[in-house]
Amino acid sequence: MKRTLQILTIVFGLFLITSTTAKAQMDCRSMLGAHLTSFKKDGALSWAIEGTMAPGLMTSPFPQKEKTMLNGGMMLGALDFQFKKKNHFYIEGGYKNWKNSEFVDDTMSSSRHIGIRQLFYSYSSDNTKIKIGLHETRLGDFFLIDERMVGLSVDHSIGAFSLNFRLGSVNQNFARMGKFCANRHLYGILNPDYTEKIGKSLGETNLTGFVINWDPHFTKTVENKTEDEFETTDEFHVNHDFNEFGSSEEFSEENDTEDNNKAKPFFVIKNIGLIFYDEFGSEKYIPDNKFYTGLLVDIGLPFGFFMQTGGVYQNMKDNDAIVYIAKLGNSKTWGNASNTKLSVAYIGKYNIDNNAIFQPLFSNLFIGEVMRMDAPDFPIWQVALKHRFPGKLKLHVAVKAVGQIELAKTNEQDLEVGIKLFNNHIKMTGILSHVSSNAIPNDFIMARLEVRVAF
Protein backbone atom coordinates (compact mmCIF):
# COMPACT_ATOMS: atom_id res chain seq x y z
CA MET A 1 0.00 0.00 0.00
CA LYS A 2 2.84 2.34 0.87
CA ARG A 3 4.53 1.73 -2.50
CA THR A 4 1.26 2.32 -4.33
CA LEU A 5 0.88 5.72 -2.64
CA GLN A 6 4.48 6.59 -3.58
CA ILE A 7 3.80 5.71 -7.21
CA LEU A 8 0.59 7.74 -7.30
CA THR A 9 2.43 10.69 -5.76
CA ILE A 10 5.13 10.51 -8.44
CA VAL A 11 2.57 10.32 -11.25
CA PHE A 12 0.68 13.31 -9.86
CA GLY A 13 3.90 15.26 -9.47
CA LEU A 14 4.88 14.58 -13.09
CA PHE A 15 1.41 15.62 -14.15
CA LEU A 16 2.00 19.00 -12.54
CA ILE A 17 5.56 19.72 -13.66
CA THR A 18 6.04 18.08 -17.07
CA SER A 19 4.63 18.42 -20.55
CA THR A 20 3.09 16.37 -23.58
CA THR A 21 2.08 13.70 -26.04
CA ALA A 22 3.90 12.66 -29.15
CA LYS A 23 2.56 11.35 -32.40
CA ALA A 24 3.85 8.24 -34.07
CA GLN A 25 6.60 9.16 -36.46
CA MET A 26 6.69 6.25 -38.86
CA ASP A 27 3.59 6.64 -40.99
CA CYS A 28 2.30 4.97 -44.08
CA ARG A 29 1.75 8.22 -45.97
CA SER A 30 -1.26 6.97 -47.90
CA MET A 31 -3.69 9.23 -49.81
CA LEU A 32 -6.20 6.47 -50.43
CA GLY A 33 -8.98 7.56 -48.08
CA ALA A 34 -8.98 11.12 -49.44
CA HIS A 35 -9.72 9.93 -53.00
CA LEU A 36 -12.73 7.68 -52.51
CA THR A 37 -15.06 8.24 -55.47
CA SER A 38 -18.67 7.09 -55.78
CA PHE A 39 -19.63 4.70 -58.58
CA LYS A 40 -23.08 6.28 -58.71
CA LYS A 41 -24.68 9.54 -57.57
CA ASP A 42 -26.25 7.90 -54.50
CA GLY A 43 -22.74 7.44 -53.05
CA ALA A 44 -23.50 3.98 -51.67
CA LEU A 45 -20.40 2.37 -53.20
CA SER A 46 -17.05 4.19 -53.46
CA TRP A 47 -13.62 3.16 -54.69
CA ALA A 48 -10.04 4.39 -54.78
CA ILE A 49 -6.70 3.18 -56.15
CA GLU A 50 -3.21 4.29 -55.14
CA GLY A 51 0.20 3.47 -56.57
CA THR A 52 3.52 4.28 -54.91
CA MET A 53 7.15 4.09 -55.92
CA ALA A 54 9.99 5.09 -53.60
CA PRO A 55 13.56 4.83 -54.98
CA GLY A 56 16.44 5.95 -52.81
CA LEU A 57 20.17 5.92 -52.07
CA MET A 58 22.00 5.39 -48.79
CA THR A 59 25.70 5.76 -48.01
CA SER A 60 27.11 2.99 -45.84
CA PRO A 61 27.80 3.47 -42.11
CA PHE A 62 30.02 0.38 -42.21
CA PRO A 63 33.57 0.59 -43.66
CA GLN A 64 33.41 -2.87 -45.25
CA LYS A 65 30.26 -2.08 -47.25
CA GLU A 66 29.57 0.38 -50.05
CA LYS A 67 26.58 2.63 -50.65
CA THR A 68 23.37 0.89 -51.61
CA MET A 69 20.16 1.55 -53.51
CA LEU A 70 16.72 1.40 -51.88
CA ASN A 71 13.44 0.73 -53.58
CA GLY A 72 9.82 0.31 -52.57
CA GLY A 73 6.57 0.03 -54.50
CA MET A 74 2.96 -0.58 -53.62
CA MET A 75 -0.45 -0.82 -55.29
CA LEU A 76 -3.49 -0.38 -53.06
CA GLY A 77 -7.20 -0.51 -53.74
CA ALA A 78 -10.18 0.32 -51.53
CA LEU A 79 -13.95 -0.20 -51.61
CA ASP A 80 -16.41 1.46 -49.25
CA PHE A 81 -20.07 0.43 -49.10
CA GLN A 82 -22.44 2.75 -47.23
CA PHE A 83 -25.95 1.69 -46.19
CA LYS A 84 -28.63 3.27 -44.01
CA LYS A 85 -26.51 6.46 -43.99
CA LYS A 86 -24.54 5.70 -40.81
CA ASN A 87 -23.17 2.24 -41.64
CA HIS A 88 -20.13 1.30 -43.75
CA PHE A 89 -18.23 -1.77 -44.88
CA TYR A 90 -14.66 -0.96 -45.91
CA ILE A 91 -11.96 -3.15 -47.48
CA GLU A 92 -8.43 -2.12 -48.45
CA GLY A 93 -5.60 -4.28 -49.76
CA GLY A 94 -3.05 -4.67 -52.50
CA TYR A 95 0.44 -5.66 -53.56
CA LYS A 96 3.80 -4.49 -52.25
CA ASN A 97 7.44 -5.08 -53.18
CA TRP A 98 10.56 -3.62 -51.59
CA LYS A 99 14.34 -3.87 -51.42
CA ASN A 100 16.26 -2.58 -48.41
CA SER A 101 19.86 -1.65 -47.63
CA GLU A 102 21.05 -5.23 -46.87
CA PHE A 103 23.36 -3.73 -44.23
CA VAL A 104 22.07 -5.95 -41.42
CA ASP A 105 20.37 -9.10 -42.68
CA ASP A 106 20.73 -10.29 -46.27
CA THR A 107 17.85 -12.75 -45.81
CA MET A 108 15.43 -9.81 -45.39
CA SER A 109 16.73 -7.72 -48.27
CA SER A 110 13.59 -7.91 -50.42
CA SER A 111 9.98 -9.06 -50.41
CA ARG A 112 6.84 -9.32 -52.52
CA HIS A 113 3.56 -9.51 -50.70
CA ILE A 114 -0.19 -9.51 -51.39
CA GLY A 115 -2.53 -8.86 -48.51
CA ILE A 116 -5.38 -7.04 -46.79
CA ARG A 117 -4.63 -3.83 -44.88
CA GLN A 118 -8.09 -3.08 -43.54
CA LEU A 119 -11.45 -4.91 -43.50
CA PHE A 120 -14.08 -3.57 -41.12
CA TYR A 121 -17.65 -2.54 -40.42
CA SER A 122 -18.20 0.96 -39.00
CA TYR A 123 -21.09 2.90 -37.55
CA SER A 124 -21.09 6.66 -37.05
CA SER A 125 -23.63 9.00 -35.50
CA ASP A 126 -23.41 12.45 -33.91
CA ASN A 127 -21.97 11.13 -30.66
CA THR A 128 -20.82 7.57 -31.36
CA LYS A 129 -18.32 5.91 -33.69
CA ILE A 130 -17.74 2.14 -33.80
CA LYS A 131 -15.36 -0.01 -35.85
CA ILE A 132 -15.29 -3.82 -35.84
CA GLY A 133 -12.74 -5.87 -37.81
CA LEU A 134 -9.22 -5.30 -39.10
CA HIS A 135 -8.47 -1.56 -38.86
CA GLU A 136 -5.90 1.07 -37.90
CA THR A 137 -6.51 2.69 -34.55
CA ARG A 138 -5.16 4.94 -31.82
CA LEU A 139 -6.34 5.47 -28.26
CA GLY A 140 -7.09 9.14 -27.69
CA ASP A 141 -3.98 11.33 -27.72
CA PHE A 142 -1.98 8.77 -25.74
CA PHE A 143 1.02 7.22 -27.48
CA LEU A 144 0.40 3.66 -26.20
CA ILE A 145 -1.57 2.48 -29.25
CA ASP A 146 -0.91 3.33 -32.90
CA GLU A 147 -1.54 0.00 -34.53
CA ARG A 148 -3.49 -2.14 -36.98
CA MET A 149 -5.55 -4.72 -35.08
CA VAL A 150 -8.45 -7.14 -35.38
CA GLY A 151 -10.96 -6.02 -32.81
CA LEU A 152 -13.31 -3.31 -31.60
CA SER A 153 -12.91 0.50 -31.40
CA VAL A 154 -15.58 2.65 -29.77
CA ASP A 155 -15.62 6.46 -29.35
CA HIS A 156 -18.55 8.10 -27.58
CA SER A 157 -19.17 11.63 -26.35
CA ILE A 158 -21.46 12.65 -23.48
CA GLY A 159 -21.56 16.38 -22.91
CA ALA A 160 -18.17 17.51 -21.64
CA PHE A 161 -16.83 13.94 -21.62
CA SER A 162 -15.63 11.68 -24.42
CA LEU A 163 -14.87 8.00 -24.00
CA ASN A 164 -12.47 5.88 -26.09
CA PHE A 165 -12.38 2.07 -25.83
CA ARG A 166 -10.13 -0.39 -27.69
CA LEU A 167 -10.02 -4.22 -27.59
CA GLY A 168 -8.10 -6.27 -30.13
CA SER A 169 -5.38 -8.65 -31.20
CA VAL A 170 -2.32 -7.96 -33.38
CA ASN A 171 -0.13 -10.38 -35.34
CA GLN A 172 2.94 -10.02 -37.54
CA ASN A 173 1.08 -10.31 -40.86
CA PHE A 174 -0.91 -7.09 -40.55
CA ALA A 175 0.87 -5.10 -37.79
CA ARG A 176 1.77 -1.51 -38.76
CA MET A 177 5.45 -2.43 -38.53
CA GLY A 178 4.72 -5.49 -40.69
CA LYS A 179 4.64 -6.18 -44.38
CA PHE A 180 2.38 -3.36 -45.57
CA CYS A 181 3.79 -0.15 -44.13
CA ALA A 182 5.25 1.93 -46.97
CA ASN A 183 8.79 2.47 -45.65
CA ARG A 184 8.89 -0.15 -42.89
CA HIS A 185 11.63 -2.29 -44.45
CA LEU A 186 13.68 0.14 -46.46
CA TYR A 187 16.52 1.13 -44.16
CA GLY A 188 17.52 -1.80 -41.92
CA ILE A 189 20.51 -0.19 -40.21
CA LEU A 190 20.53 -1.90 -36.80
CA ASN A 191 17.44 -4.06 -36.44
CA PRO A 192 15.28 -4.47 -39.53
CA ASP A 193 12.56 -6.53 -37.81
CA TYR A 194 10.15 -4.46 -35.72
CA THR A 195 7.64 -7.30 -35.25
CA GLU A 196 9.76 -9.96 -33.55
CA LYS A 197 7.89 -9.47 -30.25
CA ILE A 198 4.43 -9.58 -31.83
CA GLY A 199 2.55 -12.88 -32.12
CA LYS A 200 2.33 -14.89 -35.32
CA SER A 201 -1.30 -15.90 -34.65
CA LEU A 202 -4.35 -14.06 -33.35
CA GLY A 203 -4.67 -14.23 -29.58
CA GLU A 204 -0.93 -14.34 -28.86
CA THR A 205 -0.49 -10.56 -28.40
CA ASN A 206 -3.55 -8.56 -27.39
CA LEU A 207 -4.52 -5.13 -26.07
CA THR A 208 -7.36 -3.41 -24.33
CA GLY A 209 -7.61 0.20 -23.21
CA PHE A 210 -9.99 2.87 -22.00
CA VAL A 211 -9.62 6.68 -22.03
CA ILE A 212 -11.84 9.29 -20.40
CA ASN A 213 -11.45 12.85 -21.75
CA TRP A 214 -12.91 15.91 -20.02
CA ASP A 215 -13.31 19.38 -21.53
CA PRO A 216 -13.53 21.81 -18.55
CA HIS A 217 -14.93 24.58 -20.76
CA PHE A 218 -17.65 22.57 -22.49
CA THR A 219 -20.86 24.44 -23.24
CA LYS A 220 -23.83 22.79 -24.87
CA THR A 221 -24.74 24.35 -28.22
CA VAL A 222 -27.82 23.90 -30.37
CA GLU A 223 -27.13 23.56 -34.09
CA ASN A 224 -29.81 23.45 -36.74
CA LYS A 225 -28.20 20.73 -38.84
CA THR A 226 -29.96 18.02 -40.72
CA GLU A 227 -28.86 14.43 -40.30
CA ASP A 228 -27.25 14.37 -43.74
CA GLU A 229 -24.95 17.27 -42.86
CA PHE A 230 -23.25 15.14 -40.22
CA GLU A 231 -22.42 12.37 -42.68
CA THR A 232 -18.93 12.00 -44.08
CA THR A 233 -16.84 9.20 -45.49
CA ASP A 234 -13.33 10.52 -44.78
CA GLU A 235 -13.61 9.94 -41.03
CA PHE A 236 -13.69 6.19 -41.60
CA HIS A 237 -10.30 5.98 -43.27
CA VAL A 238 -6.90 6.72 -41.79
CA ASN A 239 -4.90 9.09 -43.98
CA HIS A 240 -1.46 9.37 -42.39
CA ASP A 241 0.32 12.32 -43.96
CA PHE A 242 3.49 13.51 -42.24
CA ASN A 243 1.56 14.19 -39.02
CA GLU A 244 4.49 14.21 -36.60
CA PHE A 245 4.09 17.98 -36.39
CA GLY A 246 0.38 17.64 -35.76
CA SER A 247 -1.34 19.49 -32.97
CA SER A 248 -4.95 19.63 -31.97
CA GLU A 249 -6.85 21.77 -34.45
CA GLU A 250 -8.45 23.66 -31.59
CA PHE A 251 -5.15 25.46 -31.12
CA SER A 252 -4.35 26.11 -34.76
CA GLU A 253 -6.13 29.35 -35.54
CA GLU A 254 -7.69 30.30 -32.25
CA ASN A 255 -5.95 33.62 -31.93
CA ASP A 256 -6.77 34.56 -35.51
CA THR A 257 -10.51 34.11 -35.12
CA GLU A 258 -11.27 35.35 -31.64
CA ASP A 259 -12.18 38.94 -30.85
CA ASN A 260 -8.85 40.65 -30.16
CA ASN A 261 -10.51 43.02 -27.70
CA LYS A 262 -11.76 40.17 -25.56
CA ALA A 263 -9.69 39.42 -22.46
CA LYS A 264 -7.99 36.05 -22.73
CA PRO A 265 -6.61 34.01 -19.83
CA PHE A 266 -2.88 33.29 -19.93
CA PHE A 267 -3.34 29.59 -19.13
CA VAL A 268 -6.35 27.56 -20.31
CA ILE A 269 -6.83 23.82 -19.75
CA LYS A 270 -8.36 22.49 -22.95
CA ASN A 271 -8.65 18.80 -22.14
CA ILE A 272 -7.76 16.31 -19.40
CA GLY A 273 -7.38 12.65 -20.33
CA LEU A 274 -7.15 9.62 -18.02
CA ILE A 275 -6.01 6.25 -19.41
CA PHE A 276 -6.17 2.60 -18.35
CA TYR A 277 -4.41 0.23 -20.74
CA ASP A 278 -3.38 -3.43 -20.65
CA GLU A 279 -1.36 -5.80 -22.89
CA PHE A 280 -1.77 -9.54 -22.47
CA GLY A 281 -1.30 -12.81 -24.37
CA SER A 282 0.77 -15.98 -24.56
CA GLU A 283 3.80 -16.40 -22.27
CA LYS A 284 6.04 -16.68 -25.34
CA TYR A 285 5.47 -13.03 -26.27
CA ILE A 286 4.11 -11.45 -23.07
CA PRO A 287 5.44 -13.50 -20.12
CA ASP A 288 4.48 -10.75 -17.64
CA ASN A 289 1.26 -8.80 -17.86
CA LYS A 290 1.76 -5.08 -18.67
CA PHE A 291 -0.60 -2.49 -17.23
CA TYR A 292 -0.43 1.26 -17.87
CA THR A 293 -2.22 4.23 -16.38
CA GLY A 294 -1.63 7.93 -16.74
CA LEU A 295 -2.84 11.48 -17.27
CA LEU A 296 -2.49 13.90 -20.19
CA VAL A 297 -3.47 17.57 -20.24
CA ASP A 298 -3.83 19.92 -23.23
CA ILE A 299 -3.14 23.54 -22.34
CA GLY A 300 -3.77 26.69 -24.37
CA LEU A 301 -1.21 29.51 -24.09
CA PRO A 302 -1.01 33.06 -25.52
CA PHE A 303 -0.12 33.84 -29.15
CA GLY A 304 -1.47 30.51 -30.43
CA PHE A 305 0.93 28.30 -28.46
CA PHE A 306 -0.21 25.04 -26.95
CA MET A 307 1.30 22.63 -24.45
CA GLN A 308 0.57 18.96 -23.90
CA THR A 309 1.68 17.50 -20.61
CA GLY A 310 1.47 14.24 -18.69
CA GLY A 311 2.93 10.98 -17.50
CA VAL A 312 2.25 7.26 -17.94
CA TYR A 313 3.05 4.62 -15.31
CA GLN A 314 4.05 1.09 -16.40
CA ASN A 315 3.23 -1.68 -13.93
CA MET A 316 5.15 -4.84 -14.83
CA LYS A 317 7.19 -7.42 -12.95
CA ASP A 318 10.63 -5.90 -12.17
CA ASN A 319 9.93 -3.16 -14.76
CA ASP A 320 7.93 -0.47 -13.00
CA ALA A 321 8.67 2.88 -14.62
CA ILE A 322 7.13 6.24 -15.51
CA VAL A 323 7.45 7.97 -18.87
CA TYR A 324 6.77 11.70 -18.95
CA ILE A 325 6.38 13.71 -22.12
CA ALA A 326 6.58 17.42 -22.79
CA LYS A 327 5.62 19.25 -25.96
CA LEU A 328 5.31 22.93 -26.81
CA GLY A 329 4.03 23.97 -30.21
CA ASN A 330 2.35 26.57 -32.36
CA SER A 331 0.40 26.49 -35.60
CA LYS A 332 -0.03 29.80 -37.42
CA THR A 333 -2.12 30.42 -40.53
CA TRP A 334 -0.98 33.56 -42.35
CA GLY A 335 -2.96 36.06 -44.38
CA ASN A 336 -1.91 34.47 -47.70
CA ALA A 337 -3.30 31.08 -46.54
CA SER A 338 0.13 29.60 -45.85
CA ASN A 339 0.67 27.76 -42.58
CA THR A 340 3.64 27.31 -40.25
CA LYS A 341 3.92 24.67 -37.51
CA LEU A 342 6.62 24.56 -34.86
CA SER A 343 7.09 22.02 -32.08
CA VAL A 344 9.65 21.18 -29.41
CA ALA A 345 9.31 17.90 -27.51
CA TYR A 346 11.07 15.94 -24.77
CA ILE A 347 10.35 12.36 -23.66
CA GLY A 348 11.93 11.14 -20.42
CA LYS A 349 11.73 8.11 -18.14
CA TYR A 350 11.89 7.63 -14.37
CA ASN A 351 12.85 4.12 -13.21
CA ILE A 352 11.00 2.79 -10.18
CA ASP A 353 12.70 -0.60 -10.59
CA ASN A 354 16.40 -0.56 -11.38
CA ASN A 355 17.15 -0.76 -15.12
CA ALA A 356 13.45 -0.81 -15.99
CA ILE A 357 12.57 -0.81 -19.69
CA PHE A 358 9.43 0.90 -20.94
CA GLN A 359 8.00 -1.63 -23.38
CA PRO A 360 4.47 -1.19 -24.74
CA LEU A 361 4.25 -3.41 -27.82
CA PHE A 362 1.92 -1.32 -29.94
CA SER A 363 2.95 2.28 -29.36
CA ASN A 364 5.02 2.48 -32.58
CA LEU A 365 6.52 5.62 -31.11
CA PHE A 366 9.17 5.91 -33.82
CA ILE A 367 10.80 9.32 -34.00
CA GLY A 368 12.98 10.01 -37.02
CA GLU A 369 12.74 8.90 -40.63
CA VAL A 370 15.62 6.39 -40.67
CA MET A 371 16.67 5.32 -37.17
CA ARG A 372 13.15 5.43 -35.68
CA MET A 373 14.09 5.64 -32.04
CA ASP A 374 11.44 3.87 -29.98
CA ALA A 375 10.47 3.45 -26.34
CA PRO A 376 13.77 1.91 -25.06
CA ASP A 377 15.70 4.95 -26.33
CA PHE A 378 14.43 7.46 -23.74
CA PRO A 379 15.24 10.23 -23.06
CA ILE A 380 14.71 11.75 -26.51
CA TRP A 381 14.38 15.34 -27.71
CA GLN A 382 12.87 16.63 -30.95
CA VAL A 383 12.57 19.99 -32.74
CA ALA A 384 10.43 20.31 -35.88
CA LEU A 385 9.39 23.09 -38.24
CA LYS A 386 7.02 22.75 -41.16
CA HIS A 387 5.69 25.37 -43.58
CA ARG A 388 2.96 24.98 -46.20
CA PHE A 389 3.10 27.57 -49.00
CA PRO A 390 0.03 28.95 -50.80
CA GLY A 391 -0.63 28.00 -54.40
CA LYS A 392 -1.83 25.13 -56.55
CA LEU A 393 1.28 23.01 -55.94
CA LYS A 394 0.63 22.93 -52.18
CA LEU A 395 4.37 23.02 -51.59
CA HIS A 396 5.53 22.14 -48.10
CA VAL A 397 9.01 22.17 -46.55
CA ALA A 398 9.80 20.54 -43.21
CA VAL A 399 12.96 20.22 -41.16
CA LYS A 400 13.35 18.07 -38.08
CA ALA A 401 16.11 17.18 -35.64
CA VAL A 402 15.82 14.36 -33.12
CA GLY A 403 18.39 13.06 -30.66
CA GLN A 404 18.98 10.42 -28.02
CA ILE A 405 20.61 11.86 -24.90
CA GLU A 406 22.10 8.68 -23.42
CA LEU A 407 23.41 5.23 -24.51
CA ALA A 408 24.07 5.27 -28.28
CA LYS A 409 23.40 9.03 -28.47
CA THR A 410 21.89 8.67 -31.91
CA ASN A 411 21.12 11.96 -33.69
CA GLU A 412 19.21 12.47 -36.93
CA GLN A 413 18.38 15.52 -39.04
CA ASP A 414 15.70 15.31 -41.73
CA LEU A 415 14.64 17.59 -44.57
CA GLU A 416 11.39 16.97 -46.43
CA VAL A 417 10.03 18.80 -49.47
CA GLY A 418 6.71 17.90 -51.08
CA ILE A 419 4.27 19.04 -53.74
CA LYS A 420 0.87 17.93 -55.04
CA LEU A 421 -0.12 17.92 -58.71
CA PHE A 422 -3.23 17.42 -60.85
CA ASN A 423 -5.79 18.34 -58.22
CA ASN A 424 -3.99 16.37 -55.48
CA HIS A 425 -3.93 13.11 -57.45
CA ILE A 426 -0.12 13.04 -57.48
CA LYS A 427 2.05 13.67 -54.46
CA MET A 428 5.85 13.89 -54.73
CA THR A 429 7.95 13.96 -51.55
CA GLY A 430 11.73 14.20 -51.34
CA ILE A 431 13.43 13.16 -48.08
CA LEU A 432 17.06 13.80 -47.10
CA SER A 433 18.47 12.50 -43.79
CA HIS A 434 21.79 12.65 -41.96
CA VAL A 435 22.47 10.22 -39.08
CA SER A 436 25.23 9.92 -36.48
CA SER A 437 25.35 7.36 -33.67
CA ASN A 438 27.75 5.61 -31.33
CA ALA A 439 26.07 2.36 -32.40
CA ILE A 440 27.56 2.56 -35.93
CA PRO A 441 31.12 3.26 -37.12
CA ASN A 442 30.39 6.19 -39.46
CA ASP A 443 27.79 8.86 -40.12
CA PHE A 444 25.66 8.25 -43.20
CA ILE A 445 23.23 10.05 -45.51
CA MET A 446 19.97 8.79 -46.97
CA ALA A 447 18.07 10.37 -49.89
CA ARG A 448 14.74 9.08 -51.14
CA LEU A 449 11.85 10.15 -53.39
CA GLU A 450 8.26 9.06 -52.78
CA VAL A 451 5.81 9.37 -55.67
CA ARG A 452 2.15 8.60 -54.99
CA VAL A 453 -0.66 8.54 -57.53
CA ALA A 454 -4.24 8.14 -56.31
CA PHE A 455 -7.64 8.09 -58.03
N, C-alpha and C positions, 0 to 999 in steps of 0.2 A: 504493500500500500504506500509505503514511504517513497519507494522508487517511482511509482506511478505519479505521485504528486510532484516529484522532482521533474519528471519528463513533461508533465502538463505545464509546469512553471516555465521550463525552457521554451516550449512551443509558444506560449503566450508572450514571453519576452521577445522572441524572434518576430512574432507578429507585430509587435510595437515598434521594433527598431530597424527592421530590414525591409527590402523592397524587391519582387515581382515575378510574373510568369514569363515563360519563354515559349516560343512556338517551335514546332519541329522544323529542322533545317533541311532535311533531305526529302524533297517533295518530288512526286511524279507530276511534272508541270503540264498536265493534260488540259486541252481546250474542249474536250468532247462534250461535256455537259452544257457548255455555252452555245453549242451549235445544233442542238436538237431541232429538227424541222418536221412539221406535221405532214403526213401523207395526204390528208384531206383537210378541208376547212374546219371540220368539227374538232380537230386537234386531238382525237382519241388515241391515235398511234403516231409516234414520232421516231425519227431515226437520226443518226449521226455517224460519220466515219472520220477517223483521224490517222494520218500517217506521219511517222517521225524518222528522221535520220540524224545521227549525232557523231560525225567524225572528229577525231582529235589527235593531239600529239603530246607526249610526256617525256621530258628528259629523265634520265635514270638517277635515283638517289644512291645507287650501288655502283662502286667502281668497276666491278667485273661485268656489268651489263650496260648495253647501249640504250639510246632513246628508243621509244616504241610508239607504234600507232594504236589509237583507240577507235572503236567503232560500235555503234549501237543503232538498231532500227526496230520499229514497231508499227504494226497495223492494228487499229482498234475499231470496233464497231459497237453501236449501242442501239437498243430498241426500248421505247417507253410506251406502255399502254395505260391510258387513263380511263377510269370508269366511275360513274356516279360522282364525278367532280373531285372528290377528295381522296380517291384511291388510285394507286399506281402499281404496276408491275414493271420492273426495270431489269434489263440484262445487258451486260457489257463484257466483251472478251475479244480475243484476237491472237495475233502471232507476233513473236519477238525473237530477234537474234542479236547477239552481242559478241564482242571480242575485247578482253581487257588487257592490262599491261603485262601479264605473265611474270611480274616481278616476284610474286610470292609462291603461287601454286600453279604449275603448268597444267595440272589436270582440270583446273577450273577456268581455262583461258578463253573458252567460247561456249556458246549454247544456242540452241534453237528450241523454241517452246511454244505450244499452243495451249491456251487455257481460258478460264473464266475469271474475270476480275471482280465483277459484282453481279449478284442475282438476288433480288429482294422484292418484297411487297412493302409498300408504304402507305400510311394514312396521314392526312394533314388537315387540321381545322384551325380555327382562330387561336386556340390555346393549347392544342395537343399535336405532337408529331410522333409517329411510330414507324420503325423499320424492323422487319423480320427477314432474316436470310443472311446471305453473304454480302457485306457492305463495309465501307470505310467509316470509321467513327472516331470521335474524340469524346472526352468527358468534361464538359464545361471548359473553363480556361486553364484547368490543371494540366500539367505536362505528363501525367502518368499513363494516359492512353492516347495514342495516335496510331491506329492500327486497322487492319482489315480482318474482320472476324465473321464467324457464323454465329448468329445469335439475335438478341433483341436490344433495340435502343428506343428509349422513351424520353421525350421532353414535354413537360407540362408546366403551364404558368397559372398561378392563382393570385391575382392581385399583385402585391409587391414581391411575391415569391415565385421563383421558377425552380423546377425539380428536374434533374437529369439522372436517368438510370441506365446502366449498361450491364448485360449478362451475355457472355459468349465464350467461344473456344477458337483458338488460333493454331494453325499448323504450317509447316514449312512451305507447302505448295502455294498458298495464297497470301502469306504474311507480307506486309508492306516492304520488308527487307528481302523478300523472296524473289521469285523469278520474273515478276511483272512490273517492278518499279523501274522507271526509265533509265536512271543512271546508277542503279544499285551495284552492278558488277564491274563498272568500267575501270576503276582505279586500282584496287587490290594492292595497296602499298604494304600494310602490315598484316591485316587479317581480312581476307576477302569474304569470309562467310559470317554474315550477321544473323543467321538463323540457327546456329548450332545448338542453342539452348531452348529452342522452340520445338514442340512435339511434332512427330511425323504423322500422327493420326489425331482425329478429333477426340477431345476428352483428355488428352495428355497434358495440355497447357491451357488453362482457363482463367477467366477474369470476371469479376463482378464489382460494380461501383455505384455510388450514389452521391449526388451533389445537391446541396440546398443553396440557392442564391437569394439574397435579399437586397432589394433596392430601397434604401432609407428614404428616398425622396419621391417614391411612387405616388402619383395622383391619378385617380380613375378619370378617364376621358370618354366622352360619348362621340362616336364617329358615325356619320350617316353613310356607311359603305354597304353596298350590296354584297351578297355572298360571293359572286363571281369576281369581285375586285380583290378578294383575298387570295384567289387561286394563282399559283405560279408553278412552273415546272423546274426552274433552276435550283430551287431549294432542295430538291431530292438528289442532286448529283454533285459530288465533291469536285471542285475545280481548283486544284492546288496551282498557284501561280506566283512563285517567288514571294511567299507570304511571311518570310522571316522578319520583315520589318513591320508586320501588321500590328495595328493597335485597334482597340475598340472604336467603331465608327462614331460613337457618342462623343469622343474627344476631338474628332478630326477637324470640324469646322465650327465648333461651338462658339468661339470668340468672334467669328466672322458674321454670325447670324443673330446673336443676341443684341439687345439694345445697349449701346455703349454707355448710355447715361445711367443704366441700372446698376446699383451697387452689387458687386460680386464678392462672395466670400473667398478668402485666400486658399482655403483647404476644404474640399468637398468630397465626401465619401460617396462614390458612385455605386459600388456594389460590394457585398461581403459574401464570400463563398465558403462553405464548409463541406469537406469531402470525407467519405469512408470508402476505402477501396481494398480489394483482396485478390490475390493471385493464388491459384491452387491447381493441383493435378497429380500426375503420377510421380512416384518417388525418384524416377530416373531423371526427370527434368526439374521438378520442384520438391526436393527432399524435405524442406522446411517451409511451412506456410508463411506467406508474406502479407502483412496487413499494414495499410497506410492510412493516416488521418492527418488533416491539416486545415489551414485557413489561408485564403487569399483575399486581398482587398484592392479594389480599383479606386484610385484617388484622382480627382481633378485639381489642377493647379493653374495659376494665372498664365496668360499669354498662350493658351492652347496646350500647355504641357500636361502630361498625365504620368502617374506613377502606379505601378502594380507591385504589391508587396505581400509576402507571406512565407510560410514554412510548412514542410511536410515531414512527418515523423514516420520512420520505417520500424515496425516491430517484427523481428525475425530472430531466430535462435543465434546468439553470439554475433548479431549484426545490427543491433539497434543504433540508429543514426537519425540525424535531422538534416534535411537539405533546405536551405533558405535561398531565396531568389530575389534579386532587386533589378528593376528596370525603370528607366526614365526615358520618356520619348515625347515627340511632338510631330504633328502632322498639319501642314499648312497649305491651304489652297490659295493660290495667288489670283490676282485680278484677270490675268490672261488664261485662266483655267489650268495652269500647270500646278503641280503638287510636289511638295518636298516632305520627306519623312526622315526623322533622325531618331536613333535610339542608342542608349548605352545600357548594358546589362552586366550583372555579376551573379554567378551561381556558386555558392559555397556549401560546405558540409561540416557538421559538428558530430564527432564520433562519441556515442554513449558507450559502446563496447570498443575496446582497443582494435584498431585496424579494421573497423567495420567498412563494408562495401555497400554502397547504395545500388540496388539491383532490380528495379522494376523491369520486367521482360518486355513490355509493350509500349514504353514511353517513346522510343525512337527519337530521343532528344539529341539529334545529330546536328552539331553546329560546325559549319564550314562545308565547303563544296567537296573537297578531296579527302581530308583526314577524318572528318565527321566525328569529332570528339563526343563521347557519350557519357553516361552517368558515372562510370568509374574515374573519369578524368577531372573531377572537381578538385579545386576551384577553377572556374573558367571565367574569362571576361570577353566582352564583345562590344564593338562599336560599329554602327552601320549608318549609311546615308544613301538615300535613294531619291532621285528626282525624275518626275514624268513631265515631258515637255508638251506644249500644246501642238496641235496640228494633226493631219490625217495619218501620219506615220506612227503616232503614239510612241514616240521615242522615249525610252527610259535608260538612265545610267545609274548604276548602283556600285558603291564601294563598301567593303566590309573587312574588318580585321578582327580576328579571334585568337585567343591565346590561352594556353594552359600554364598555370603559375608554378606548379610543382611537378615532380617526377620527370617525365620526358620533356617538359617545357616546350611542347609543340606550339608553333605559331603559324598562322596562315593569313594571307591577304588575298582578297578576291576582287576582281573587277568584272562587272556584267553590263553589257550594252544590248538592248533589244529594240526591235521595231515590229509593227504589224502592217500587213499589206492586204489589198483587195478586200476591204471591208472586214478586216480581222480574220479572214480565212487562212492567212499565212502569218506565222510568227517566227522570226529569226532572232536567236539569242547567242551572242558570243560571250564566252567565259574565259578569263585569264586568271590563273592562281599561282602564287608563290608560297612554298612551304619550307620551313626549317624545323628540325626536331632533334633532340638528343637520341631518339630511338632509331635514326637512320644516319648513315655516314655523311651524306651530302645534302645540301638544299636542292630542290628541284622545281621546275616550272611545268604547268599543265595549261594547254590551250585547247578549247573545244568549241564547236559550233553546233547548236541545236536548230533544226529546221522542222517546223510542225505545219502540217496542212490539214485543215478540218472543214467538213461540209455537213 
